Each structure stands twice: as structure tokens, then as C-alpha cells.
Amino acid sequence: MPLHVDGVQALGKIPVDVEALGVDLYSMSGHKIYAPKGIGALYVRKGTRMAPISFGGHHERDRRPGTENVPGAVAFGAAAQLAVERLTDEADRLEVLRDRLENAILEGIPETGINGARWDRVPNTSNIYFDGIDGEALVIALDLRGFAVSTGSACSSGALTPSHVLTAIGLSADRARASMRFSLGRGTTAGQVDALLEALGASVTHLRRISVHA
């Protein structure tokens, strides 16, 4: 049985070795490493059989019809090269910022916790629960203060049900709905993290207060 891995979150954040992983197919997306949106790549292990799902032309060895996005592919290649060159330094920098964010939340805001492992993970994202808080309300409160956060991945935006990933690792539905995802990037600074922490503390305090009196 062929093994396909959706590896878009790992690319450019941690070393990726398809041979060590033993995968047959590995999906990558350009915008995760600052290439233009709309370009991606699929690693296919030699000998892996594939059948087209759309028809009409003989592009890409008969696997998909349509003119290739050459500028996007070139940009993706350049972005990948930069990501490789900066991988270690950028991962170390983001890890420091992530830990700064997480430690301050855990120490300064009661009834919070990290979802998942603290270590051995990608350095740029953090998923944290805030008990007694509606996640969507916190997203709005932080948006009004100038910060873009989310209750889950972009591909699940608008979903009314709690994250199936969080419930699969053992969170209750209420705690999953009270969880927030924070993503750090190439332009994120320590000052921005500290400003987020200030906004987060004020927002959580306000939302918990009005929840008690609701």
C-alpha cells in the first residue's frame, strides 16, 4: 500500500528526508515557504504507480493536463533554496520566540496549557487551550487589537465542530473549542510577541469576566 504524506507544515521548518521517512508520495506547498500561492510539488518515489484524475492534455507525463505554472515553479525552487540555506538559524530563532510566547502564557494566564508535545516539533506554531473561553470570541477580540490568530488550520476555517485533531489526542469538545493556534513567521519579532501577550491577557480576562456574568 503506497504511503502519502501531507508534509506542507514541515517543509522549510525542519529537515525533511523522504528516504528516511520511507514515503512513496510527499506533498509540498509553496506559500508555506514564502513562494507565491498556487504552486506546489509532489514527490513521487520511482516506481510508484499513479493514474490521472483529470484529462485533456499530455502535460506532466500524462498525469495532469494544462499549461505548467513556470514562473510559480521557478519561484518555488528559489524559495526552497533560501529555506534550506536559512533552515537552522530560522528554526532556532522561531523556537526562541515560540517558547517566549508559551512560557509567558502558562505563567501569566491561569487555566491554560499546551496541546501536544512541548518539544520535538516544528518551531513556528503553538496550539494552546484557554479554559472557559470561546475560541471564536478570542479570535475576534485579538483581531480587533490587530492580531491574526485562528482556532484551527486554514482548511478547516468556518467549521462549527471542534478540531478532530485535538479531540483525537484526547481533548474534550469544550477544551478543543477553547484552543487557539498561533503561527510565527519570518517577519515575527520579539516585540510583536510581547504585544500579542499583552493583548491576549487583556482579551482573556475580559472574555472570562463577561462569561461569568452572562
N, C-alpha and C positions, 0 to 999 in steps of 0.2 A: 504494500500500500504506500503510495507516494506521500511524503510529508511536506506540506506547505506551511511556511511561517510568515505571518504578517509582522515584518520587522521594522516598520516605519519609525517607531519610537526609539529604537536603539541606534539606528544609523546616525553617525556623527556625534553620538553621545558617549558610547562605549565601543571598544574594539569588536568588530563583527567578522567572524571567520566561518564561512559556510562549510568548509571542510570539517572543522572541529565540531560544528553543530550537527553535521550529518544530514542536512536538509536536502530535499530534492528541488524545492522552489522557495524563493525568498523575495517578498515584495518590498519595494522601497518607494518613497515619495519625495519628490524634490523640495517641496515647500518646507519640509522639516529641517532642511539644512540650508535654507535661505536661497534656494533656486526658485524660479517662477512657479506659480501654481499651475497645475495642469500637465506636469511632466513627472514621469516615474519610471521605474525599471523593474524587471522581473528576472532574477537569477534562475536559470534552469539548468539543473545538473545534466551533463551529457548522457544521453540515453533515455532521459525521461520523456515519455510519450505525451503529446499534447494534441488536442483537437480544437479547431476554431469554434467560436460561438457566434461570430458574425461573418458575413460573406460578401463578396462583390469585387475583390481585388486580390492580388498576389503579393501584397506588401509583407514585410517581416516574415519571410519564408512561409507564406500562405497562412500565417497564424492570425493576422488581423488586417482587414482592408483599410485603405485610407492613407493619405499622404502623411509621412512622418513629420513630427514637430522638430525639425532640425535645430532651430535656434534654442528651443527648450532643452533639447538633448545636450547641446554644447554647453549651455548654462549649467545644467545639472552636473555635467562632468567637471566643470570648473569649480562649482560649489563643493563637490565631493573631494576634489583635490585639496581645497582650502580646509575642509573639515578634517581631513587626515592630518594635515600639517599642524593644525591647532588643537587636535583632539585632547592630548594630555593636559596642556595648560588650561584650556577652556573647561574641561571637566573638573579640574581642581578648583578653578575659580567659582564655578557654579555650585560645587559641593559645599564650599565655604558659605556662600550666600544661602543655600537651602538650609544648612544646619543653623545659620543665624536666625532664619525665619522660624524654623521648627522649635528650636530651643526657647526662643522668646515667647512663642505661643503657649508652649507647655508650661513655662514658668509663670507667665503673666495672666493667662486666661483660664479660669477653672473649667473643669469638666470637658477637657479636650484630649485628643490622643491621635497618634499616627496610625493610619490604616496601612497594614502591610509591614514589611521589614524596615528597620531603620538603616541598615547597611546593605552593601552588595546589591545596588540597584542603580538605575540611571540617576545622574546627579541633578537634573534640571526640573524635576517635578516632585510635588508633595501632595498627598491626599490626607486631609485632617478632618476629624469629626468635631462638631461643636454641639454637645448635647443641649436639648431644649431650644434649638434654633431651626427654623425652616430654611433649608439651603437656598431656595429661590429668593426668599426675602433678603438673605445676606448678599446674594449676587446683586440685587437691585441697590441695596444700601451702599455697597462698595462701588458700584458703577456711578452712583451719584457723587461719590467722593473721588472719582477719576481713576478707578482701578478695575480692570477686566479680569474676572475670575470665572470659574464655572463649577457646576455640580457634577460634571462628568465629561466624557470625551465629546468632541465636536460632532461626531457621527451619531451621538445619542441625544443631541440637543432637542428640546421640545418634548421629550418622553415624560410621561406622567408617573411611570413606575420607577421604583428605586433602582439604582445600578445593579445589574445582575452580577457584575464582577464583585462588588462589595458584599452582596448577600452570599455569594459563593464562598467567600473567605470567612464567613461566619457572622457578619454584622446583621443586626435586626433591621427590619424595614425602616423603622424610625431613625435609627442611627445612620443608615445609608442615606436617607433624605437630608440628614443634618451634616453631611460631609461635603467638603469643598476641595476642589483641585486647584493648585497654584502651579503655574509654569513660569520658569525663569529662562531668559534667553541671552543672546549675545550682547544686547544693549542694556541689560539689567545691571543696576548699580547698588551698592550698599545703602546709599541714601534713599533709593526708591524702596528697598526692602523695609527700611526703618519707617518711611512714610506710610507704607502699607500696614505695618504693625500698629501704628497709631490709629489709622482709620479702622482697622479690624477691631481693636479693643473697644473703641467708641461704638462701633456698629453692633457688636455682640452684646455689650452692656445695654444698649437701647432696646434691641430686639428682645432680650430676655426680660427686661423690665415691662415692656408692653404686653408680652406674652403672659406674664403673671397676672396682670390686671385685665386681660381680655375676657 
